């Protein structure tokens, strides 16, 4: 199982990141791995863009499932058999969306695992034997100091705080522009999730935090772009001349 993970998931991602690092050094001179991580993040988001679109389109149904589940628990809390039946009925009704969410979580899990190994040991030299023979030459040792201040192979408090703040912003924007009003549980998660993310990232390499910061920043831009586009469309329709 470990060998399958290394050969089919980890090794290609490691090579892509090193290739980006190599070409950035060739074209822009002395480049640290942090710049390559940012470019790498944009590439990953581009590859996952179809998944992002599908996730956005299923947002309303996902929220409805959550509220339906909460209502079922509230209505049948004292009836375990009926509660299980209603839960199963809800799952069966929305099994497509639920499977999509599970796939999305699985992808995010593997990306997190890949990044943990890349910055925990891969770029320190332990996994460089996994590089393909045709990978372009790159300066050694790999410069893991982002902006000459942050060691991407070690945890960094500033990066972790920034990750938590951006996650809070994304959660806030998501709830603000949600098609359904936020529940009490949604508001709790809005604050708990960034705290949990900070605690989790506190033991992770800063390179992983940089990836998270970049992808969250992209998410903020995407959310704001979509909502501004919707607002402009509504304004144009409102101001359109009637016949």
C-alpha beads as a LAMMPS data file, in Angstrom:
LAMMPS data file: protein, C-alpha beads

243 atoms
242 bonds

1 atom types
1 bond types

-500.0 500.0 xlo xhi
-500.0 500.0 ylo yhi
-500.0 500.0 zlo zhi

Masses

1 110.0

Atoms # bond

1 1 1 0.000 0.000 0.000
2 1 1 2.829 2.395 0.929
3 1 1 4.669 1.588 -2.292
4 1 1 1.525 2.264 -4.341
5 1 1 1.154 5.644 -2.623
6 1 1 4.796 6.529 -3.322
7 1 1 4.837 5.372 -6.942
8 1 1 1.486 6.667 -8.171
9 1 1 0.827 9.732 -5.997
10 1 1 3.831 10.994 -4.081
11 1 1 6.535 10.536 -6.709
12 1 1 4.732 12.467 -9.512
13 1 1 3.922 15.392 -7.178
14 1 1 7.503 15.516 -5.874
15 1 1 8.838 15.584 -9.430
16 1 1 6.404 18.306 -10.524
17 1 1 7.434 20.537 -7.617
18 1 1 11.157 20.021 -8.268
19 1 1 10.671 20.660 -12.005
20 1 1 8.911 23.956 -11.222
21 1 1 11.749 24.847 -8.846
22 1 1 14.335 23.984 -11.491
23 1 1 12.757 26.040 -14.276
24 1 1 12.127 29.022 -11.989
25 1 1 15.836 29.024 -11.125
26 1 1 16.727 28.866 -14.805
27 1 1 14.445 31.730 -15.829
28 1 1 14.467 33.963 -12.739
29 1 1 17.835 33.236 -11.175
30 1 1 18.214 32.511 -7.450
31 1 1 14.720 31.276 -6.472
32 1 1 13.765 29.669 -3.163
33 1 1 11.406 26.723 -2.863
34 1 1 8.661 28.974 -1.467
35 1 1 8.110 30.604 -4.858
36 1 1 7.957 27.145 -6.431
37 1 1 5.382 26.051 -3.821
38 1 1 3.147 29.017 -4.721
39 1 1 3.375 28.179 -8.439
40 1 1 2.827 24.502 -7.590
41 1 1 -0.325 25.412 -5.633
42 1 1 -1.741 27.350 -8.586
43 1 1 -1.083 24.313 -10.802
44 1 1 -2.855 21.971 -8.382
45 1 1 -5.841 24.318 -8.135
46 1 1 -5.952 24.462 -11.928
47 1 1 -5.949 20.662 -12.169
48 1 1 -8.693 20.491 -9.542
49 1 1 -10.728 23.312 -11.102
50 1 1 -13.440 20.965 -12.483
51 1 1 -13.830 19.592 -8.948
52 1 1 -14.067 23.160 -7.618
53 1 1 -16.826 23.978 -10.113
54 1 1 -18.774 20.853 -9.186
55 1 1 -18.305 21.634 -5.500
56 1 1 -19.677 25.146 -5.990
57 1 1 -22.663 23.849 -7.949
58 1 1 -23.518 21.310 -5.241
59 1 1 -23.216 23.833 -2.393
60 1 1 -26.965 24.402 -2.083
61 1 1 -27.761 20.692 -1.989
62 1 1 -24.957 20.086 0.515
63 1 1 -26.319 22.735 2.873
64 1 1 -29.839 21.349 2.480
65 1 1 -28.575 17.875 3.388
66 1 1 -26.937 19.274 6.526
67 1 1 -30.089 21.071 7.631
68 1 1 -32.258 18.044 6.804
69 1 1 -29.972 15.852 8.896
70 1 1 -30.191 18.274 11.826
71 1 1 -33.981 18.335 11.539
72 1 1 -34.163 14.527 11.488
73 1 1 -32.028 14.288 14.641
74 1 1 -34.247 16.872 16.318
75 1 1 -37.526 15.181 15.315
76 1 1 -36.590 11.570 16.038
77 1 1 -34.009 11.883 18.815
78 1 1 -36.009 9.576 21.117
79 1 1 -36.819 7.016 18.394
80 1 1 -33.559 5.233 17.422
81 1 1 -35.158 2.929 14.830
82 1 1 -37.058 5.736 13.083
83 1 1 -33.973 7.957 13.346
84 1 1 -31.833 5.373 11.542
85 1 1 -34.519 4.863 8.887
86 1 1 -34.767 8.597 8.178
87 1 1 -30.985 8.943 8.038
88 1 1 -30.761 6.079 5.542
89 1 1 -33.554 7.611 3.466
90 1 1 -31.717 10.953 3.377
91 1 1 -28.428 9.300 2.385
92 1 1 -30.118 7.303 -0.372
93 1 1 -31.837 10.417 -1.729
94 1 1 -28.580 12.394 -1.944
95 1 1 -26.049 9.599 -2.414
96 1 1 -24.508 11.277 -5.488
97 1 1 -23.652 14.459 -3.576
98 1 1 -22.452 12.495 -0.551
99 1 1 -20.133 10.365 -2.709
100 1 1 -18.781 13.518 -4.321
101 1 1 -18.046 15.006 -0.900
102 1 1 -16.284 11.814 0.185
103 1 1 -14.182 11.886 -2.999
104 1 1 -13.314 15.533 -2.344
105 1 1 -12.250 14.744 1.242
106 1 1 -10.180 11.778 0.029
107 1 1 -8.345 13.959 -2.487
108 1 1 -7.652 16.610 0.182
109 1 1 -6.370 13.890 2.539
110 1 1 -3.899 12.527 -0.017
111 1 1 -2.700 16.026 -0.914
112 1 1 -2.084 16.722 2.787
113 1 1 -0.189 13.440 3.128
114 1 1 1.906 14.179 0.038
115 1 1 2.812 17.668 1.258
116 1 1 3.704 16.353 4.718
117 1 1 6.201 13.915 3.230
118 1 1 7.565 16.361 0.638
119 1 1 8.505 18.975 3.225
120 1 1 9.092 16.587 6.112
121 1 1 11.749 14.547 4.347
122 1 1 11.526 14.664 0.535
123 1 1 13.175 18.024 -0.141
124 1 1 15.755 17.493 2.597
125 1 1 17.344 14.930 0.276
126 1 1 15.923 11.651 1.559
127 1 1 13.556 11.156 -1.393
128 1 1 15.514 12.785 -4.207
129 1 1 16.291 9.312 -5.538
130 1 1 12.634 9.262 -6.641
131 1 1 13.244 12.030 -9.181
132 1 1 12.871 10.960 -12.784
133 1 1 16.077 10.777 -14.819
134 1 1 14.904 13.519 -17.194
135 1 1 14.214 16.102 -14.475
136 1 1 16.223 19.276 -15.326
137 1 1 19.272 20.205 -13.282
138 1 1 18.575 22.297 -10.196
139 1 1 20.847 23.939 -7.599
140 1 1 21.788 21.829 -4.596
141 1 1 21.098 21.919 -1.758
142 1 1 17.508 22.996 -2.336
143 1 1 16.862 26.422 -0.822
144 1 1 14.111 25.811 1.732
145 1 1 14.271 29.318 3.239
146 1 1 11.225 31.249 2.003
147 1 1 12.129 34.942 1.610
148 1 1 15.319 34.158 3.595
149 1 1 13.242 34.033 6.794
150 1 1 10.988 30.974 6.948
151 1 1 12.314 27.427 6.890
152 1 1 9.743 25.485 4.889
153 1 1 10.853 22.206 6.465
154 1 1 10.068 23.365 10.022
155 1 1 6.849 24.573 11.726
156 1 1 6.352 28.352 11.728
157 1 1 3.961 30.178 14.082
158 1 1 3.411 33.155 11.763
159 1 1 2.476 30.934 8.829
160 1 1 0.140 28.894 11.023
161 1 1 -1.635 32.005 12.331
162 1 1 -2.026 33.327 8.788
163 1 1 -3.466 29.953 7.699
164 1 1 -6.027 30.062 10.520
165 1 1 -7.006 33.676 9.754
166 1 1 -7.496 32.944 6.056
167 1 1 -9.538 29.844 6.878
168 1 1 -11.756 31.969 9.111
169 1 1 -12.194 34.477 6.269
170 1 1 -13.140 31.704 3.825
171 1 1 -15.647 30.239 6.303
172 1 1 -17.108 33.692 6.965
173 1 1 -17.490 34.460 3.257
174 1 1 -19.044 31.038 2.646
175 1 1 -21.644 31.580 5.383
176 1 1 -22.274 35.178 4.332
177 1 1 -23.052 34.255 0.747
178 1 1 -24.754 30.948 1.522
179 1 1 -28.174 30.335 -0.023
180 1 1 -29.491 29.273 3.391
181 1 1 -29.180 31.087 6.735
182 1 1 -26.317 29.912 8.933
183 1 1 -27.284 27.674 11.828
184 1 1 -25.860 27.829 15.338
185 1 1 -23.691 24.827 14.475
186 1 1 -22.381 26.616 11.378
187 1 1 -21.306 29.557 13.526
188 1 1 -19.533 27.253 15.979
189 1 1 -17.658 25.551 13.136
190 1 1 -16.749 28.978 11.742
191 1 1 -14.614 29.577 14.849
192 1 1 -13.629 26.032 15.797
193 1 1 -12.242 25.082 12.367
194 1 1 -9.531 27.789 12.249
195 1 1 -8.452 26.930 15.801
196 1 1 -8.281 23.227 14.925
197 1 1 -6.343 24.072 11.758
198 1 1 -3.825 26.102 13.759
199 1 1 -3.303 23.280 16.255
200 1 1 -2.919 20.768 13.427
201 1 1 -0.478 22.956 11.476
202 1 1 1.611 23.645 14.586
203 1 1 3.413 20.334 14.050
204 1 1 3.495 20.511 10.253
205 1 1 6.307 21.924 8.054
206 1 1 5.854 25.560 6.996
207 1 1 5.861 24.447 3.362
208 1 1 2.492 22.827 3.922
209 1 1 1.239 26.014 5.598
210 1 1 2.401 28.026 2.567
211 1 1 0.446 25.682 0.294
212 1 1 -2.640 26.144 2.493
213 1 1 -2.219 29.928 2.603
214 1 1 -1.967 30.083 -1.180
215 1 1 -4.953 27.833 -1.823
216 1 1 -7.088 29.715 0.741
217 1 1 -6.132 33.020 -0.877
218 1 1 -7.237 31.611 -4.226
219 1 1 -10.514 30.505 -2.619
220 1 1 -11.138 34.030 -1.307
221 1 1 -10.580 35.474 -4.788
222 1 1 -12.877 32.853 -6.372
223 1 1 -15.683 33.434 -3.826
224 1 1 -15.509 37.223 -4.191
225 1 1 -15.346 36.993 -7.992
226 1 1 -18.427 34.757 -8.120
227 1 1 -20.409 36.979 -5.752
228 1 1 -19.407 40.223 -7.482
229 1 1 -20.374 38.651 -10.807
230 1 1 -23.771 37.656 -9.375
231 1 1 -24.285 41.149 -7.962
232 1 1 -23.432 42.803 -11.291
233 1 1 -25.774 40.418 -13.123
234 1 1 -28.620 41.282 -10.735
235 1 1 -27.938 45.016 -11.143
236 1 1 -27.920 44.712 -14.934
237 1 1 -31.226 42.862 -14.879
238 1 1 -32.722 45.443 -12.531
239 1 1 -31.573 48.346 -14.693
240 1 1 -32.471 46.691 -17.990
241 1 1 -35.188 48.649 -19.860
242 1 1 -38.587 47.003 -19.884
243 1 1 -40.481 46.600 -23.139

Bonds

1 1 1 2
2 1 2 3
3 1 3 4
4 1 4 5
5 1 5 6
6 1 6 7
7 1 7 8
8 1 8 9
9 1 9 10
10 1 10 11
11 1 11 12
12 1 12 13
13 1 13 14
14 1 14 15
15 1 15 16
16 1 16 17
17 1 17 18
18 1 18 19
19 1 19 20
20 1 20 21
21 1 21 22
22 1 22 23
23 1 23 24
24 1 24 25
25 1 25 26
26 1 26 27
27 1 27 28
28 1 28 29
29 1 29 30
30 1 30 31
31 1 31 32
32 1 32 33
33 1 33 34
34 1 34 35
35 1 35 36
36 1 36 37
37 1 37 38
38 1 38 39
39 1 39 40
40 1 40 41
41 1 41 42
42 1 42 43
43 1 43 44
44 1 44 45
45 1 45 46
46 1 46 47
47 1 47 48
48 1 48 49
49 1 49 50
50 1 50 51
51 1 51 52
52 1 52 53
53 1 53 54
54 1 54 55
55 1 55 56
56 1 56 57
57 1 57 58
58 1 58 59
59 1 59 60
60 1 60 61
61 1 61 62
62 1 62 63
63 1 63 64
64 1 64 65
65 1 65 66
66 1 66 67
67 1 67 68
68 1 68 69
69 1 69 70
70 1 70 71
71 1 71 72
72 1 72 73
73 1 73 74
74 1 74 75
75 1 75 76
76 1 76 77
77 1 77 78
78 1 78 79
79 1 79 80
80 1 80 81
81 1 81 82
82 1 82 83
83 1 83 84
84 1 84 85
85 1 85 86
86 1 86 87
87 1 87 88
88 1 88 89
89 1 89 90
90 1 90 91
91 1 91 92
92 1 92 93
93 1 93 94
94 1 94 95
95 1 95 96
96 1 96 97
97 1 97 98
98 1 98 99
99 1 99 100
100 1 100 101
101 1 101 102
102 1 102 103
103 1 103 104
104 1 104 105
105 1 105 106
106 1 106 107
107 1 107 108
108 1 108 109
109 1 109 110
110 1 110 111
111 1 111 112
112 1 112 113
113 1 113 114
114 1 114 115
115 1 115 116
116 1 116 117
117 1 117 118
118 1 118 119
119 1 119 120
120 1 120 121
121 1 121 122
122 1 122 123
123 1 123 124
124 1 124 125
125 1 125 126
126 1 126 127
127 1 127 128
128 1 128 129
129 1 129 130
130 1 130 131
131 1 131 132
132 1 132 133
133 1 133 134
134 1 134 135
135 1 135 136
136 1 136 137
137 1 137 138
138 1 138 139
139 1 139 140
140 1 140 141
141 1 141 142
142 1 142 143
143 1 143 144
144 1 144 145
145 1 145 146
146 1 146 147
147 1 147 148
148 1 148 149
149 1 149 150
150 1 150 151
151 1 151 152
152 1 152 153
153 1 153 154
154 1 154 155
155 1 155 156
156 1 156 157
157 1 157 158
158 1 158 159
159 1 159 160
160 1 160 161
161 1 161 162
162 1 162 163
163 1 163 164
164 1 164 165
165 1 165 166
166 1 166 167
167 1 167 168
168 1 168 169
169 1 169 170
170 1 170 171
171 1 171 172
172 1 172 173
173 1 173 174
174 1 174 175
175 1 175 176
176 1 176 177
177 1 177 178
178 1 178 179
179 1 179 180
180 1 180 181
181 1 181 182
182 1 182 183
183 1 183 184
184 1 184 185
185 1 185 186
186 1 186 187
187 1 187 188
188 1 188 189
189 1 189 190
190 1 190 191
191 1 191 192
192 1 192 193
193 1 193 194
194 1 194 195
195 1 195 196
196 1 196 197
197 1 197 198
198 1 198 199
199 1 199 200
200 1 200 201
201 1 201 202
202 1 202 203
203 1 203 204
204 1 204 205
205 1 205 206
206 1 206 207
207 1 207 208
208 1 208 209
209 1 209 210
210 1 210 211
211 1 211 212
212 1 212 213
213 1 213 214
214 1 214 215
215 1 215 216
216 1 216 217
217 1 217 218
218 1 218 219
219 1 219 220
220 1 220 221
221 1 221 222
222 1 222 223
223 1 223 224
224 1 224 225
225 1 225 226
226 1 226 227
227 1 227 228
228 1 228 229
229 1 229 230
230 1 230 231
231 1 231 232
232 1 232 233
233 1 233 234
234 1 234 235
235 1 235 236
236 1 236 237
237 1 237 238
238 1 238 239
239 1 239 240
240 1 240 241
241 1 241 242
242 1 242 243
